[in-house]
Amino acid sequence: MDTSEYMPMFLAEAQEHLQELNLAVVALEDDPSNQETVDGIFRIAHSLKGMSATMGFAAIAELTHVMEDVFELLRKRSGGLQKDVITAVLACLDALEGAVESIESTGKENLNPQPLIDQLHALIRERTPEQALERAGGVQRPDAAVIAAVRAEGRRILHVRVRLDEDVQMPAVRAHMVLAALNGHGETIGSIPAPDAIENFEGRVIDAWIVSDDDESLVAKNATRVSDVDSVEVDEMLDEPEPVALPDAALPADRDEVIASSPTAAAGADEQAQPAKSPTAPAAGSGHSAARTVRVDAERLDTLMHLMGELVIHRTAVEAYTAAIDSPELQHAVQNLTRSSQALQSMVMQVRMIPVDVVFMRFPRLVRDLSTKLGKEIELDLVGRETELDRTVVDSLGDPLVHLVRNSLDHGIEPTHERLAAGKPASGTLTIAARHAGGSVVIEVRDDGRGVDPQAVARKAVERGLLDEDAAKSLDTKGAIELLFTAGFSTAETTSDISGRGVGMDAVRTKIRELGGEVIMDSTPGKGTCAQIRLPLTLAIVSALQVDIAGAPFAIPIDRVERTLRLGEHTVRQIAGRRVLSLEDGVLPLLEGAATFGRRTVNEHDLVVIVRGQDKRLGLTVDELIGQRELVTRPLPPIVSEGQAVSGGAVLADGQIALIVDCDALAAGFASNSMARSGAAEAPEHNKMLAVAK
């Protein structure tokens, strides 16, 4: 069977199942009594095994089948599993994730499951025959009250035992056919396998108890007609049904109880390290809505969003062209068009929104592994998991958050003995919270650790030649935090696989700026650190203030605009060769819009837009304020936008291209003096951007 057309669905569902299993297993380590989570884990593992077998990925199916033995134990144990068992299971999940990634890139599993299978087998004891039978297909024995009631009516109960051929290929299917045939002779009051567990049946012996007045030979004859049936025995049941033993061939591979400890599983694990505590996960596999859903390829959603953007542009043009036409019928039609297209736009935007929990799901496992490796006790608190973001933003948010979490665990939260000495609880707290704030989403990573030490940062900065001795002495917390975002800067004494290479915080700021957002960090020495990421809800459509600078349209994201004012009503001064604007609430740098964007100055600017970039405020002079617009953004190639404080372009109703102002780049450029330009000649970059954007 050609399964290639199902490959995208398999990969998406396999990745989703593995994420849910990681989250649920870590949560179960903290709360072993959560039976709902236990049941969900088993269901997901079984689904993953079935999917993999159907797609022909035998190694994944084989490993998942053995993992099912361990997961099934969770249903029977009230005390949960030992730490080495959880570690072994998580190692299997890592291997499965690697296999799925390999399938996505090469089409092959590249998985050798045997070492992991041996490790799991070392953790579990042999099953009893009865336990193996339940694992193979389930048991539904006749109830004593039912037996008594049938006999009181003077009716017979027949016990039917059917043996399948040794080379039977589909025992579950044959078991279903046998029970269906027996149902034609009367009511089935018990069977092995049970009706709701036939799909798991892998044995060769089928037992059934039916209430029937038919002759035994007739019952046996009909059961024999089923394919792959070797023999049928039918007898009247006179006593209580005895336990039925599974054939010996089915026993060796099946196991039951977890062994208290295993050198194999424990190898490499730090026995002194304590696992991270994580929030109780929702029942794995039970969080899916009962409503019908359809899995849609992400590229189709992107295309839909692109077409929606074109519709918005055309709608705006129609509104502009018909505004001067005195036709009530036409105006009414345009209003209906506007209302319908706005509703469609809102719906398309909602379709692209997904919960930030898609990113949050990876952190319980990450915190558990890192805290164990670092020998720290850490409680993880996830807040606002249901907060929704545009799919494109969520896809790009994972790596920056991972950097922040790793820094908090390694640099921020102290070891247990240091926390106790400082009068803190032994266990540190890491909080990752998401919330909506106007047209943005704010995500915070907070810890109650040691905070940023300005003097420690200053010493490292002096060693690296970033500060002199005098500047280091006056370095405050705010300045120290800004140094942490310098490329290549790290306060770690040694480099490890967790941190210390100096690429984390710089990478965070770069990535967040690419998403049109900003990252701000605040810290109190001895009390903790909070890194706040502010992102737009969507990257596709932005609300912006359209302005004119030297005859060219520009758009400033509305959430970065603080206010507008007239230059002639305020004092402008020169400080160190730079113009600054003196306001009642402070002195702000003043950037000349035309010079900043390489345009020839047409006239004296009298309008200023106060914008916020990073943690700085500055003024940008413009020629005209056009008004607020909903704009469909388009990315610009790096070769076009390089060196320019713009993050994209948008087509206006009249066909012109408005460049989206990157306020963070403006602030960074002013600080480094890289954006200051003294020439008055018009640069060709703007025209080149317009051509590419179109």
C-alpha positions in Angstrom: 0.0 0.0 0.0 1.3 3.5 -0.9 1.3 5.5 2.3 3.2 8.5 0.9 0.0 10.7 0.8 -0.5 10.1 4.5 3.1 10.9 5.5 2.4 14.6 6.4 -0.5 13.6 8.7 1.6 10.9 10.3 4.5 13.2 11.0 2.2 15.9 12.5 0.3 13.5 14.7 3.5 11.6 15.8 5.1 14.9 16.9 1.9 15.9 18.7 1.7 12.5 20.5 5.4 12.7 21.5 5.0 16.2 22.9 1.9 15.1 24.9 3.8 12.0 26.2 6.8 14.1 27.4 4.5 16.5 29.2 2.4 13.8 30.8 5.3 11.6 31.9 7.1 14.5 33.6 3.8 15.6 35.2 3.1 12.1 36.4 6.5 12.0 38.2 5.2 14.8 40.3 1.7 13.5 40.8 1.7 9.7 40.4 -2.0 9.4 41.6 -3.4 11.2 38.6 -5.2 8.3 37.0 -6.7 10.3 34.2 -3.2 11.2 33.0 -2.1 7.6 33.4 -5.0 6.4 31.1 -4.2 9.1 28.6 -0.5 8.1 28.4 -1.5 4.5 27.6 -3.9 5.6 24.9 -1.4 7.9 23.2 1.3 5.2 23.3 -1.0 2.7 21.7 -2.1 5.1 19.0 1.5 5.9 18.2 2.3 2.2 17.9 -0.6 1.6 15.6 0.2 4.6 13.4 3.8 3.6 13.0 3.0 0.0 12.2 0.5 1.1 9.6 3.1 3.4 7.9 5.7 0.6 7.9 8.0 2.0 10.6 8.7 -1.2 12.4 11.5 0.1 14.7 9.2 2.8 16.2 6.3 0.3 16.5 8.6 -2.2 18.3 10.0 0.2 20.8 6.6 1.8 21.5 5.1 -1.7 22.0 7.6 -2.4 24.8 7.0 1.0 26.3 3.3 0.1 26.5 4.3 -2.6 29.0 5.8 0.1 31.2 2.9 2.5 30.7 0.4 -0.2 31.5 2.0 -0.7 34.9 1.0 2.9 35.7 -2.6 1.8 35.7 -1.9 -0.8 38.4 0.4 1.1 40.7 -0.6 3.7 43.2 3.0 4.8 43.9 4.0 5.7 40.4 7.4 4.7 38.9 10.9 5.1 40.2 13.0 7.9 38.9 15.3 5.6 36.8 12.2 4.2 35.1 11.0 7.6 34.2 14.5 8.5 32.9 14.5 5.4 30.8 11.1 6.2 29.3 12.1 9.8 28.6 15.2 8.4 26.8 12.9 6.3 24.6 10.8 9.4 23.8 14.0 11.2 22.8 14.9 8.4 20.5 11.4 8.3 19.0 11.5 12.1 18.4 14.9 11.6 16.6 13.3 8.9 14.5 10.4 11.0 13.5 12.7 13.9 12.6 14.8 11.5 10.5 11.7 10.3 8.7 10.8 13.9 7.9 14.2 14.7 6.5 15.3 11.4 4.9 12.2 9.1 4.8 13.9 6.5 7.1 13.7 5.8 10.8 17.5 5.5 11.5 16.5 3.9 14.9 18.0 0.9 16.6 15.5 0.1 19.3 17.2 -2.9 20.8 19.4 -1.2 23.4 16.4 0.7 24.7 14.2 -2.4 24.6 16.8 -4.2 26.7 16.9 -1.3 29.1 13.2 -1.4 29.5 13.1 -5.2 29.9 15.7 -4.9 32.7 13.1 -2.7 34.6 10.1 -5.1 34.6 9.5 -8.6 35.8 7.7 -11.4 34.1 3.9 -11.5 34.0 1.7 -14.2 35.4 -0.2 -16.1 32.7 -3.4 -14.3 33.8 -1.7 -10.9 33.5 -0.3 -11.8 30.2 -3.7 -12.8 29.0 -5.2 -9.5 30.1 -2.4 -7.6 28.3 -2.9 -9.7 25.1 -6.6 -9.0 24.7 -8.5 -8.4 27.9 -10.8 -10.6 29.9 -14.6 -10.4 30.4 -15.7 -13.3 32.5 -19.4 -14.1 33.1 -20.8 -12.4 36.1 -21.9 -14.7 38.9 -25.3 -13.0 39.2 -25.9 -13.3 35.5 -25.0 -17.1 35.6 -27.5 -17.5 38.5 -30.2 -15.7 36.7 -29.8 -17.8 33.5 -29.8 -21.0 35.4 -32.9 -19.9 37.3 -34.7 -19.6 33.9 -33.6 -23.2 33.1 -31.4 -22.2 30.2 -27.9 -23.4 29.2 -24.6 -21.6 29.1 -22.2 -22.9 26.5 -18.4 -22.5 26.8 -16.8 -22.2 23.4 -13.0 -22.4 22.9 -11.6 -21.6 19.5 -8.0 -22.2 18.5 -6.6 -20.3 15.6 -3.9 -21.5 13.2 -0.3 -21.0 14.3 0.4 -18.8 11.3 -2.7 -16.6 11.6 -1.8 -13.1 10.3 -4.7 -11.1 11.9 -5.7 -12.6 15.2 -7.7 -9.6 16.2 -9.8 -9.7 13.1 -10.4 -13.4 13.4 -11.4 -13.0 17.0 -14.0 -10.4 16.0 -15.4 -12.7 13.3 -15.6 -15.7 15.7 -17.5 -13.7 18.4 -19.8 -12.3 15.6 -20.6 -15.9 14.5 -21.3 -17.0 18.1 -23.6 -14.0 18.7 -25.9 -15.6 16.1 -26.6 -18.5 18.5 -27.5 -16.5 21.6 -26.4 -13.8 24.0 -22.6 -13.6 24.8 -22.2 -13.0 28.5 -18.4 -13.2 28.6 -15.4 -13.6 26.3 -11.6 -13.6 26.1 -10.7 -11.3 24.4 -13.3 -8.8 25.7 -15.4 -7.0 23.0 -13.8 -3.6 23.8 -10.3 -5.0 23.7 -10.3 -7.1 20.5 -8.1 -4.7 18.7 -5.2 -5.5 21.1 -5.7 -9.3 20.8 -2.5 -11.1 19.7 -3.1 -14.6 21.0 -4.4 -17.8 19.4 -7.1 -19.0 21.8 -10.5 -17.4 22.0 -13.0 -18.3 24.7 -16.7 -17.3 24.8 -19.6 -18.0 27.1 -23.0 -17.8 25.4 -26.6 -18.4 26.6 -28.0 -20.7 23.9 -30.4 -23.6 23.3 -28.7 -24.6 20.0 -26.9 -27.9 19.6 -23.2 -27.9 20.4 -22.3 -29.3 17.0 -24.2 -26.5 15.2 -22.3 -23.9 17.2 -19.0 -25.5 16.5 -19.8 -25.8 12.8 -20.5 -22.1 12.4 -17.4 -21.1 14.3 -15.2 -23.4 12.1 -16.3 -21.6 9.0 -14.2 -18.5 10.1 -10.9 -18.4 8.2 -7.7 -19.5 10.1 -9.7 -21.5 12.7 -7.8 -24.6 13.7 -10.2 -26.3 16.1 -13.4 -25.6 18.1 -14.6 -27.1 21.4 -18.1 -26.5 22.7 -19.2 -27.7 26.2 -22.0 -26.8 28.5 -20.7 -24.8 31.5 -21.6 -26.6 34.7 -19.3 -24.7 37.2 -17.7 -21.3 37.5 -15.3 -20.6 34.6 -11.7 -21.4 35.4 -8.9 -19.0 34.6 -7.7 -19.6 31.1 -3.9 -19.9 30.6 -2.3 -18.2 27.7 -0.1 -20.5 25.4 3.5 -20.6 26.6 4.7 -19.0 23.4 3.1 -15.7 24.4 4.8 -15.4 27.8 8.5 -14.7 27.5 8.2 -11.2 26.0 5.6 -10.0 28.4 6.4 -8.5 31.8 4.6 -7.0 34.7 6.1 -5.4 37.7 8.8 -2.7 37.9 12.0 -3.8 39.6 13.1 -1.6 42.4 16.3 -0.5 40.8 18.3 -1.3 37.7 22.0 -0.6 37.2 21.4 -0.3 33.4 18.8 2.3 33.8 20.6 4.2 36.5 23.8 4.5 34.6 24.7 8.1 34.0 22.0 9.4 36.3 22.8 11.7 39.2 21.2 10.0 42.2 21.6 13.2 44.3 19.8 15.4 41.9 16.1 16.1 42.5 13.7 16.3 39.6 11.9 19.5 38.7 8.4 19.8 39.9 6.0 20.6 37.1 2.3 21.6 37.0 -0.1 18.8 36.8 -0.7 18.1 33.2 -4.2 17.8 31.8 -5.0 14.2 31.1 -2.9 13.2 28.1 -5.0 12.8 25.1 -8.1 14.1 26.9 -7.6 17.7 26.0 -8.9 17.4 22.5 -12.2 19.1 21.9 -15.1 16.9 21.0 -15.9 19.2 18.2 -14.9 18.1 14.7 -11.7 19.5 13.5 -9.7 19.4 10.2 -5.9 19.3 10.0 -4.9 21.9 7.4 -1.4 22.3 5.9 0.3 25.5 7.1 1.1 26.6 3.6 -2.5 26.7 2.8 -3.2 29.0 5.7 -0.4 31.3 4.6 -1.9 31.4 1.1 -5.3 32.1 2.6 -3.8 34.9 4.6 -2.1 36.3 1.5 -5.4 36.3 -0.4 -7.1 37.9 2.5 -4.5 40.7 2.4 -5.2 41.2 -1.3 -8.9 41.5 -0.5 -8.3 44.1 2.1 -6.2 46.2 -0.3 -8.8 46.0 -3.1 -11.6 46.8 -0.6 -9.8 49.9 0.5 -9.3 51.0 -3.1 -13.0 50.4 -3.8 -14.0 52.5 -0.8 -11.7 55.3 -1.9 -13.0 55.3 -5.5 -16.7 55.3 -4.6 -16.5 57.9 -1.8 -17.0 60.7 -4.2 -19.8 59.1 -6.2 -23.3 60.2 -5.2 -25.1 56.8 -5.4 -26.9 55.6 -2.2 -27.2 52.1 -3.7 -23.5 51.9 -4.5 -22.6 53.2 -1.0 -24.9 50.6 0.6 -23.3 47.9 -1.5 -19.8 49.0 -0.5 -20.8 49.1 3.2 -22.0 45.5 2.9 -18.8 44.5 1.2 -16.8 46.2 3.9 -18.7 44.5 6.7 -18.5 41.0 5.1 -14.8 41.3 4.3 -14.0 42.5 7.8 -15.9 39.5 9.3 -13.9 37.3 6.9 -10.7 39.0 7.9 -11.4 38.4 11.5 -12.2 34.8 11.0 -9.1 34.2 8.9 -7.0 35.7 11.7 -8.7 33.4 14.3 -7.9 30.4 12.1 -4.2 31.3 12.2 -4.2 31.7 16.0 -2.9 28.8 18.1 -2.4 28.6 21.9 1.1 29.5 23.2 0.8 26.1 25.1 2.3 24.6 21.9 5.6 26.2 23.0 5.0 25.8 26.7 4.6 22.0 26.4 8.4 21.5 26.0 9.4 23.2 29.2 8.4 20.7 31.9 10.7 18.2 30.3 13.4 20.7 29.7 13.3 22.0 33.3 13.3 18.5 34.7 16.4 17.4 32.7 18.4 20.6 33.4 17.5 20.8 37.1 18.6 17.1 37.4 21.9 17.9 35.6 22.5 21.0 37.7 21.5 19.4 41.0 18.9 22.1 41.7 15.3 21.9 43.0 13.1 23.9 40.8 9.3 24.3 40.6 7.9 25.3 37.2 4.8 27.4 37.0 3.1 27.9 33.6 0.6 30.7 33.4 -1.7 31.7 30.6 -1.2 28.6 28.5 -4.4 29.3 26.6 -3.2 32.7 25.3 -3.3 32.7 21.5 -0.7 33.9 19.1 -0.3 33.9 15.3 1.1 30.6 14.1 4.1 32.2 12.5 5.0 33.9 15.8 4.5 30.8 17.8 6.7 28.8 15.5 9.6 31.3 16.0 9.1 31.8 19.7 10.5 28.5 21.0 14.3 29.1 20.7 14.3 32.5 22.4 12.3 31.1 25.3 14.6 28.1 25.6 17.6 30.5 25.9 15.8 32.5 28.7 14.8 29.3 30.6 18.3 27.9 30.4 19.9 31.1 31.6 17.4 31.3 34.6 18.2 27.7 35.6 22.0 28.0 35.2 22.8 31.6 36.2 19.7 32.7 38.0 18.4 30.1 40.5 21.0 29.2 43.1 21.9 25.7 44.3 19.9 24.5 47.3 22.6 25.2 49.9 23.0 28.8 48.7 19.3 29.4 48.8 19.0 28.1 52.4 22.0 30.2 53.4 20.2 33.3 52.0 17.0 32.5 53.8 15.1 31.3 50.7 13.1 28.1 50.2 15.2 25.2 49.1 13.3 24.9 45.9 13.6 27.7 43.4 10.6 28.9 41.3 10.6 29.5 37.6 7.5 31.1 36.2 6.6 31.4 32.5 3.6 33.5 31.9 1.7 34.7 28.8 -1.0 37.3 28.6 -2.7 39.7 26.1 -1.9 43.4 26.4 -3.9 45.4 23.8 -2.8 44.4 20.4 0.3 42.5 21.7 1.1 39.4 23.7 3.5 39.7 26.7 5.5 36.6 27.7 7.5 36.7 30.9 10.2 34.4 32.2 10.6 35.1 36.0 12.8 33.4 38.6 13.4 34.0 42.3 17.2 33.5 42.0 20.2 35.6 42.7 19.5 38.3 40.1 22.0 40.2 38.0 25.1 41.3 40.0 26.3 44.6 38.4 29.8 44.2 39.8 30.2 40.6 38.5 29.1 41.9 35.1 31.5 44.8 35.3 34.5 42.6 36.1 33.7 40.5 33.0 33.2 43.6 30.9 36.6 44.9 32.0 38.3 41.6 31.2 36.7 41.7 27.7 37.7 45.2 27.1 34.1 46.5 26.9 34.5 48.9 29.9 37.4 50.7 31.5 37.9 50.6 35.3 36.2 54.0 36.0 33.1 53.1 34.0 32.9 49.7 35.7 32.8 51.3 39.1 29.7 53.2 38.3 27.9 50.4 36.4 24.3 50.0 37.7 21.8 47.1 37.2 20.3 48.6 34.0 23.7 49.0 32.4 24.7 45.5 33.5 21.6 44.1 31.8 22.4 45.9 28.6 25.8 44.4 28.6 24.3 40.9 28.9 22.7 41.5 25.5 26.1 42.2 23.9 27.1 39.6 21.3 29.6 37.1 22.8 29.3 38.3 26.3 28.8 35.8 29.1 29.3 35.8 32.9 29.8 32.1 33.1 33.2 31.0 34.5 33.2 27.9 32.3 31.6 26.9 29.1 29.1 24.0 29.2 26.5 22.5 27.0 23.9 24.5 29.0 25.4 28.0 28.7 28.5 30.1 28.7 29.1 30.6 25.0 27.8 34.2 25.0 25.2 33.6 22.2 22.0 33.3 24.3 20.8 36.8 25.1 22.1 38.3 21.9 20.2 35.6 20.0 17.1 36.3 22.0 17.0 40.0 21.2 17.8 39.4 17.5 15.1 36.9 17.0 12.4 38.9 18.9 13.3 42.0 16.8 12.8 39.9 13.7 9.3 39.1 14.9 8.6 42.8 15.3 8.7 42.6 19.1 11.0 43.7 21.9 12.6 42.1 25.0 13.1 43.9 28.3 14.9 42.5 31.3 14.6 43.7 34.9 16.5 42.3 37.9 16.8 42.9 41.6 20.0 41.5 43.1 19.3 38.7 45.6 15.6 38.5 44.6 15.4 37.4 41.0 15.2 38.4 37.3 12.3 38.9 34.9 12.7 38.9 31.1 9.7 40.3 29.3 9.0 39.6 25.6 6.4 41.8 23.9 5.2 40.5 20.5 2.5 41.5 18.0 -0.5 39.2 17.9 0.1 38.6 14.2 2.8 39.4 11.7 0.4 39.5 8.8 -1.7 42.5 9.4 -0.6 45.4 11.6 -2.3 48.6 12.8 0.1 51.5 12.0 0.3 55.2 11.8 0.9 56.2 8.1 3.2 59.2 7.7 4.9 61.0 4.9 8.6 61.6 5.0 10.1 63.6 2.1 7.3 62.6 -0.2 7.5 58.8 0.5 5.0 56.8 2.6 6.1 55.1 5.8 4.2 53.3 8.5 5.0 53.2 12.2 3.4 50.3 14.2 0.7 51.9 16.4 1.8 50.1 19.6 5.2 51.9 19.3 3.7 55.3 18.9 3.5 57.3 22.2 2.2 60.6 20.8 2.6 63.2 18.1 3.4 66.9 18.5 4.5 70.0 16.6 8.2 70.8 16.8 7.6 74.6 17.0 5.8 74.3 20.3 8.8 72.7 22.0 12.5 73.5 22.6 15.2 71.8 20.4 18.8 71.9 21.6 22.2 70.6 20.4 24.0 68.2 22.7 27.4 66.8 21.6 26.5 67.5 18.0 23.1 65.8 18.3 19.7 67.4 18.3 17.5 66.7 21.3 13.9 67.5 22.1 13.2 69.0 25.5 9.8 67.9 26.9 8.2 68.2 30.3 8.8 64.5 31.0 12.5 64.4 29.8 14.9 65.1 27.0 14.6 62.8 24.0 17.0 62.2 21.0 15.5 63.8 17.8 16.1 62.0 14.5 15.6 63.7 11.2 13.2 61.4 9.2 14.5 62.3 5.8 18.2 61.8 6.7 17.4 58.6 8.7 15.8 56.9 5.7 18.1 58.4 3.0 15.7 60.9 1.5 16.3 64.4 0.2 14.9 67.0 2.6 12.0 68.8 0.9 11.1 71.3 3.6 11.5 72.0 7.3 9.8 69.4 9.4 7.3 70.7 12.0 5.7 67.3 13.0 7.3 64.8 15.4 6.2 61.3 16.3 7.4 60.1 19.7 8.2 56.4 19.4 9.4 53.7 21.7 12.2 51.4 20.7 13.7 48.8 23.0 13.7 50.6 26.4 14.4 54.1 24.8 12.1 56.9 23.6 13.0 59.1 20.7 11.4 61.6 18.4 11.2 61.2 14.6 10.4 64.2 12.4 7.9 63.6 9.6 6.3 65.9 6.9 2.7 64.8 7.3 0.5 62.6 9.4 -1.8 60.6 7.1 -3.7 58.5 9.7 -4.1 55.1 11.2 -4.3 52.2 8.8 -4.7 48.4 8.9 -1.8 47.2 6.7 -1.0 43.8 5.2 2.7 43.4 5.7 5.2 41.8 3.4 8.7 40.7 4.3 11.7 42.3 2.6 14.8 40.3 1.5 17.8 40.9 3.7 19.8 42.3 0.8 17.1 45.1 0.4 16.5 45.9 4.1 20.2 45.7 5.2 21.3 48.8 6.9 17.8 50.3 6.9 15.5 50.8 10.0 12.6 49.0 8.3 11.1 45.6 9.0 8.8 45.1 5.9 6.5 46.7 3.4 2.8 47.1 2.8 0.8 47.9 -0.3 -1.5 51.0 0.1 -4.8 51.5 -1.6 -3.3 53.7 -4.3 -0.7 51.1 -5.1 2.2 52.8 -3.4 4.5 50.8 -1.0 4.8 52.0 2.6 7.9 50.8 4.4 7.3 49.6 8.0 9.5 51.5 10.4 11.6 49.3 12.8 11.6 51.3 16.0 14.0 49.0 17.8 16.5 49.5 14.9 16.1 53.3 15.2 16.9 53.2 18.9 19.9 50.8 18.4 21.2 52.9 15.5 21.0 56.1 17.5 22.9 54.5 20.4 25.7 53.3 18.2 25.7 56.3 16.0 25.4 54.0 12.9 22.1 55.6 11.7 23.3 59.2 11.8 23.7 60.5 8.3 25.0 63.9 7.3 24.5 63.8 3.5 21.5 65.4 1.9 21.5 63.5 -1.3 18.7 61.0 -1.8 19.9 57.4 -1.4 18.7 54.9 -3.9 17.8 52.2 -1.3 14.2 53.4 -0.9 13.4 53.1 -4.6 15.1 49.7 -4.7 12.9 48.5 -1.7 9.7 49.7 -3.5 10.5 47.7 -6.6 11.2 44.5 -4.7 8.2 44.9 -2.4 5.9 45.2 -5.4 
